[in-house]
Amino acid sequence: MSVPLGTGVGWRPEIAEDIERLPDIDWVEVVAENVCPGHLPAPLERLLERGTTVIPHGVSLGLGGADRPDLARLIALAERAEALGAPLVSEHIAFVRAGGPLTGAPRVEAGHLLPVPRTRDGLAVLCENVRIAQQVLPVPLALENVAALLNWPDEELTEAQFLGELVERTGVRLLVDVANLHTNHVNRGEDPAEVLDGLPLEAIAYVHVAGGVERGGVWHDTHAHPVGPPVLDVLAELCARTAPPGVLLERDDDFPPPTNSRPNSTRYAPWPRGPYVPDRDTDAARERLAAAQHALLSALVAGGAPPDGFDRPRLEVQRRALVAKRAGVIAKIAPGLTDILGEDMRPLFAAYAREHPMTDGYRRDALDFAAHVLDRTGPHEAGRRARLAAWLDEQRPSAPAPRGLLRRLASALRKKDR
């Protein structure tokens, strides 16, 4: 059964106070990894106090990856759902890291949501990962279709078939991003109307709308541009087929001027979960998927050879986009480092990224990059050396220890070994 949400906006710290004043906003969505239970930002606390629905939106689980879901990440997402009193949580149909025990290679991260191959192996692994997550999360899970710059070779299912079978096998809900449907129309030649025609519309939890820009025949889902007519046309196509329970605007940068606000919302009871039954048949699929995803990610972030069947120019576009995103995120989360390096920041990071893939998230990436630059800064740049050393000494990277739901999660995941 769908949760009625209404009109929403993506909550971001930069516009938190403006969101409180927006008219006709029924709910907000927060990036789950950017909030901490027990230490919520004051503007978000005020929204909760007046009854506004807040939904955590995860970006790091990587449910489409070859590995089973990471226990600590699932705990964190579940805790945020409970702390926010959320009626559901959402994540992505994507993989974000590769390597590790299934491949015998070092684990690397994309720092980005990469598309899952729409193959039987990809679907089998995704379905089992979703069932594991559903056993742990205290509320229903909705999964988002992602934007892509490239196609996997030898895919066996269309987007609609892939999503339809995912819903049929798991009962998961769908977060339909109409901007991503438009992105994949430009970049992958997929007709949004055909995708919508094949979707189980009754499974839609809510809808994302966002802006982007086309450069050189490639659509970039920037979340930093106005929502243009092509994306609104896809939204109209969806609304002609069904009335979505909620529609939310995402914006991550270059925010427009604010307007004014109204609070609203309802709380919902937890959902009933069925038992998770592990599927041994997916073990071989996991190994094949692990090899394929590691080969692609190695080519994109670790200087590996392009895998057979991929469009090499498009791989290069994706590789450059990932480097630019890493540099942009580091500039945002480590402004002190940006101040020290100035205009040298981007070229220095581009050179660093060619030989140093991300392995442990953006904050660790920023520290490793700073240490790399410090190691290569000569005596003639004593001022920069001193500032870099001081900046590194000031950093105290830490993450909240997993708590609360550990026993329930460990019990659910332990069943896979029986």
C-alpha positions in Angstrom: 0.0 0.0 0.0 1.4 3.4 -1.0 2.2 6.1 1.5 0.6 9.5 0.5 3.4 12.0 0.5 2.4 14.9 -1.7 5.0 17.6 -2.8 8.5 17.4 -1.5 12.0 18.8 -1.8 15.4 17.4 -1.2 16.7 18.7 2.2 20.2 20.2 2.0 22.1 22.1 4.7 22.7 25.0 2.4 19.0 25.7 2.0 17.7 24.3 5.2 16.2 27.6 6.5 14.8 28.4 3.1 13.0 25.0 3.0 11.2 25.8 6.2 9.7 28.9 4.5 8.6 27.1 1.3 4.9 27.1 0.6 3.1 23.8 0.0 5.9 21.4 1.0 4.5 18.2 2.5 7.7 16.3 3.1 11.5 16.3 2.6 14.1 13.7 1.7 17.6 13.7 3.4 20.7 12.0 2.2 21.0 9.3 4.9 24.7 9.4 5.1 24.7 13.1 5.8 22.7 13.0 9.1 23.5 11.3 12.4 20.8 10.1 14.8 20.9 12.0 18.1 22.7 14.9 16.4 20.3 16.1 13.8 20.7 19.7 12.4 18.4 22.1 14.2 16.4 23.1 11.0 15.7 19.4 10.4 14.7 18.9 14.1 12.2 21.8 13.7 10.6 20.2 10.7 10.2 16.9 12.6 8.8 18.7 15.6 6.0 20.3 13.5 5.2 16.9 11.9 6.9 17.1 8.5 7.6 13.7 7.0 11.4 13.1 6.5 12.6 10.2 4.4 16.2 9.0 4.5 17.7 8.4 1.0 20.8 6.2 1.0 23.6 6.5 -1.6 26.2 4.1 -0.3 24.7 0.6 0.1 25.4 -0.5 -3.4 22.6 -3.1 -3.5 23.4 -3.9 -7.1 27.0 -4.8 -6.3 28.2 -8.4 -6.2 28.7 -8.5 -2.4 26.0 -9.0 0.1 24.9 -5.8 1.8 27.5 -4.3 4.2 26.2 -4.9 7.8 27.3 -1.5 9.2 25.8 0.4 6.3 22.5 -1.4 6.8 22.5 -0.7 10.5 23.1 3.0 9.8 20.3 3.3 7.3 17.9 1.4 9.6 18.8 3.7 12.6 18.2 6.8 10.5 14.8 5.5 9.5 13.8 5.0 13.1 15.3 8.3 14.3 13.4 10.2 11.7 10.1 8.3 12.2 10.2 7.7 8.4 7.4 5.8 6.6 9.9 4.3 4.2 13.6 4.5 3.1 15.0 4.7 -0.3 18.2 3.6 -2.1 19.5 3.0 -5.6 19.7 0.2 -8.1 23.4 0.6 -8.6 26.8 -0.6 -7.6 29.4 1.8 -6.0 32.4 -0.4 -5.3 34.1 -3.5 -6.6 36.9 -5.9 -5.8 37.4 -7.7 -2.5 37.2 -11.4 -1.6 35.0 -12.4 -4.6 37.7 -11.2 -7.0 40.9 -11.5 -5.0 41.6 -7.8 -5.9 41.8 -4.7 -3.8 38.5 -3.0 -3.2 37.9 0.3 -5.0 35.1 2.8 -4.9 33.5 4.7 -7.7 32.2 7.6 -5.5 29.2 7.4 -7.9 26.1 5.3 -8.6 27.0 3.1 -11.5 24.4 1.1 -13.5 23.9 -2.6 -12.8 24.1 -5.0 -15.8 20.5 -5.9 -16.7 21.3 -9.6 -16.9 20.0 -12.7 -15.1 23.1 -12.7 -12.9 22.6 -9.0 -12.1 18.9 -9.5 -11.3 19.5 -12.6 -9.1 22.1 -10.9 -7.0 20.1 -7.7 -6.7 17.0 -9.6 -5.6 18.9 -11.4 -2.9 20.5 -8.3 -1.6 17.2 -6.5 -1.5 15.6 -9.4 0.5 18.5 -9.2 3.0 18.0 -5.4 3.4 14.2 -5.8 3.7 14.7 -8.2 6.6 16.6 -5.5 8.5 15.0 -2.2 7.7 12.1 -1.3 10.0 10.1 0.3 7.1 9.5 -0.5 3.4 12.3 0.0 1.0 12.0 1.9 -2.3 14.7 1.6 -5.0 15.6 4.3 -7.6 16.4 3.8 -11.3 19.8 5.5 -11.9 21.1 7.7 -14.7 23.9 6.2 -16.8 26.5 7.4 -19.3 27.1 3.9 -20.8 25.6 0.6 -21.7 26.7 -2.8 -20.5 27.2 -5.3 -23.3 25.1 -8.4 -23.7 22.2 -7.3 -21.6 19.3 -9.7 -21.4 16.5 -7.6 -20.1 15.0 -4.1 -20.8 14.8 -1.6 -18.0 11.1 -2.3 -17.6 11.6 -6.0 -17.5 14.4 -5.7 -15.0 12.4 -3.5 -12.7 9.2 -5.5 -13.1 10.9 -8.8 -12.2 12.7 -7.1 -9.2 9.3 -6.0 -7.8 7.7 -9.3 -8.5 10.4 -11.3 -6.7 10.9 -9.0 -3.7 7.9 -6.8 -3.3 10.2 -3.8 -3.2 8.8 -0.4 -4.1 10.1 1.9 -6.8 11.4 5.4 -6.7 11.0 6.5 -10.3 13.4 9.3 -11.2 12.0 10.9 -14.4 15.2 12.9 -14.9 17.1 9.7 -15.0 14.7 8.2 -17.6 15.4 11.3 -19.7 19.2 10.9 -19.1 19.0 7.3 -20.3 17.0 8.4 -23.3 19.8 10.7 -24.4 22.7 8.5 -23.4 21.5 5.0 -24.0 18.7 5.5 -26.6 15.9 4.2 -24.2 12.4 5.5 -24.8 11.0 6.7 -21.4 7.4 6.0 -22.6 8.3 2.4 -23.3 9.9 2.1 -19.8 6.8 3.6 -18.2 4.5 1.3 -20.2 6.2 -1.7 -18.7 6.6 -0.7 -15.1 4.4 -2.0 -12.3 2.9 1.4 -11.5 1.2 0.2 -8.3 4.7 -0.3 -6.9 5.7 3.4 -7.2 6.5 4.9 -3.8 7.4 8.4 -5.1 9.0 10.3 -8.0 12.2 12.3 -8.3 12.5 15.4 -10.6 15.9 17.1 -11.2 17.7 19.3 -13.7 20.6 18.5 -15.9 22.5 19.7 -18.9 23.6 18.3 -22.3 27.2 18.6 -23.4 28.6 17.1 -26.6 25.6 14.8 -27.0 25.8 13.4 -23.5 23.2 14.3 -20.8 24.7 15.0 -17.4 22.3 14.6 -14.4 23.8 17.5 -12.5 21.0 18.3 -9.9 22.3 21.9 -10.3 20.3 23.1 -13.3 16.6 24.1 -13.7 14.2 21.3 -14.6 13.7 21.7 -18.3 10.8 20.7 -20.6 12.2 17.3 -21.6 12.2 16.1 -17.9 8.8 17.6 -17.3 7.5 15.8 -20.4 8.5 12.5 -18.9 6.8 13.5 -15.6 3.7 14.2 -17.6 3.9 10.8 -19.3 4.1 9.2 -15.9 1.2 11.2 -14.5 -0.9 10.3 -17.5 -0.6 6.6 -16.5 -1.0 7.0 -12.7 -1.1 9.5 -9.8 2.2 9.1 -8.0 2.0 9.1 -4.2 4.6 11.9 -4.0 6.8 14.0 -6.3 10.1 15.5 -5.0 12.5 18.1 -6.5 16.2 17.3 -6.1 18.8 20.1 -6.1 22.4 19.8 -4.9 24.1 23.0 -6.0 23.6 26.4 -7.6 20.5 26.9 -5.5 17.9 29.4 -6.8 16.6 32.2 -4.5 14.1 31.2 -1.8 10.4 31.8 -1.5 8.0 30.9 1.6 6.6 27.7 3.6 4.0 25.5 5.2 4.5 22.4 7.4 2.6 19.2 7.1 2.6 15.4 7.6 1.6 12.0 9.1 3.4 9.2 10.9 3.0 5.6 9.7 3.3 2.2 11.4 6.2 -0.1 10.6 5.7 -2.7 7.8 5.3 -6.4 8.2 8.3 -8.4 6.9 8.3 -11.9 5.6 11.1 -14.3 6.3 14.3 -14.0 4.2 15.3 -17.3 2.6 18.9 -17.4 1.2 19.3 -18.6 -2.4 22.5 -20.7 -2.9 22.0 -20.4 -6.6 23.2 -16.8 -6.5 26.7 -17.7 -5.4 28.0 -18.4 -8.9 26.1 -15.3 -10.2 27.8 -13.2 -7.5 31.2 -14.4 -8.7 30.5 -13.6 -12.4 29.0 -10.2 -11.5 31.9 -9.4 -9.2 34.4 -10.1 -12.0 32.4 -7.9 -14.5 31.9 -5.0 -12.1 35.5 -5.0 -11.0 36.7 -5.0 -14.6 34.5 -2.0 -15.4 35.4 -0.1 -12.3 39.1 -0.8 -12.7 38.9 0.7 -16.2 37.1 3.8 -14.8 39.1 4.6 -11.7 42.2 2.5 -11.6 43.8 2.6 -15.1 42.6 -0.9 -16.1 42.0 -2.0 -19.6 38.5 -1.3 -21.0 36.4 -4.5 -20.9 35.3 -6.0 -24.1 32.0 -4.7 -25.5 31.9 -1.3 -23.9 31.9 1.9 -26.0 35.5 3.2 -25.3 34.8 6.9 -26.0 31.8 6.8 -23.6 34.0 5.0 -21.0 36.4 8.0 -21.2 33.5 10.4 -20.7 32.5 8.5 -17.6 36.1 8.3 -16.3 36.5 12.1 -16.6 33.1 12.6 -15.0 34.1 10.5 -12.0 37.4 12.4 -11.5 35.5 15.7 -11.7 33.0 14.5 -9.2 35.7 13.3 -6.8 37.4 16.7 -7.0 34.2 18.6 -6.6 33.1 16.7 -3.5 36.6 17.0 -1.9 36.5 20.8 -2.6 33.1 20.9 -0.9 33.9 18.8 2.2 37.4 20.1 2.7 37.3 23.9 2.0 40.5 24.4 4.0 42.4 22.2 1.6 40.9 24.1 -1.4 42.0 27.4 0.1 45.6 26.0 0.5 45.9 24.7 -3.0 43.9 27.4 -4.8 43.9 27.0 -8.6 46.3 24.1 -8.4 43.6 21.9 -6.7 41.9 20.5 -9.8 45.1 19.7 -11.9 46.8 18.2 -8.9 43.8 16.1 -8.1 43.5 14.9 -11.7 47.1 13.7 -11.6 46.6 12.1 -8.2 43.3 10.3 -9.3 45.0 8.6 -12.3 47.0 6.4 -10.0 45.0 6.5 -6.7 41.4 5.2 -6.9 39.1 5.9 -3.9 39.0 3.1 -1.4 37.3 4.3 1.7 35.0 7.2 1.0 35.4 10.9 0.2 36.8 12.0 3.6 39.5 9.5 3.5 40.1 10.4 -0.1 40.6 14.1 0.9 43.2 13.1 3.6 45.1 10.8 1.3 45.2 13.4 -1.5 46.5 16.1 1.0 49.2 13.7 2.2 50.1 12.9 -1.4 50.5 16.6 -2.3 52.4 17.3 0.9 54.9 14.5 0.1 55.5 16.1 -3.3 55.7 19.7 -2.2 59.3 20.9 -2.4 61.3 22.9 0.2 60.9 26.0 -2.0 57.2 25.9 -1.2 57.7 26.1 2.6 54.5 28.1 3.2 52.3 25.6 1.4 54.1 22.7 3.1 53.4 24.2 6.5 49.8 24.9 5.8 49.2 21.4 4.4 50.9 19.8 7.4 48.8 21.9 9.8 45.6 21.1 8.0 46.3 17.4 8.1 47.1 17.6 11.8 43.8 19.3 12.5 41.7 16.5 10.9 40.2 14.0 13.2 38.3 11.7 10.9 35.7 9.7 12.8 32.5 7.8 12.1 29.8 7.0 14.6 30.0 3.4 15.8 27.2 1.1 14.7 24.6 0.6 17.4 21.1 -0.5 18.2 20.0 -2.8 15.4 23.2 -5.0 15.3 21.5 -8.1 16.8 18.6 -8.1 14.4 20.8 -7.5 11.4 23.4 -10.1 12.4 20.7 -12.6 12.9 19.2 -11.9 9.5 22.5 -12.1 7.6 23.6 -15.2 9.5 20.9 -17.2 7.8 22.8 -17.1 4.6 25.4 -19.5 6.0 22.9 -22.1 7.0 
